[in-house]
Amino acid sequence: MRERGLSAVSCNVYICGLNSFLSWLHENDHTPERCKIKDLRVEKKVLQTLDERQIKKIVNWKPT
């Protein structure tokens, strides 16, 4: 799925559905052991923050 261009989040949604089905198979005695597929790692996005100068500008701003 990743080779076809799907994001890791999209793959994890699909994996979640498969894990539900695998749990159902085990609970209804269709498989002797419980199987589980691990989620893919998702890259965390770091939000850009304001520096001290920008924060002071916002705090000291007075509308005219």
Secondary structure, 3 states (H helix, E strand, C coil): CCCCCCCHHHHHHHHHHHHHHHHHHHHCCCCCCCCCCCCCCCCCCCCCCCCHHHHHHHHCCCCC
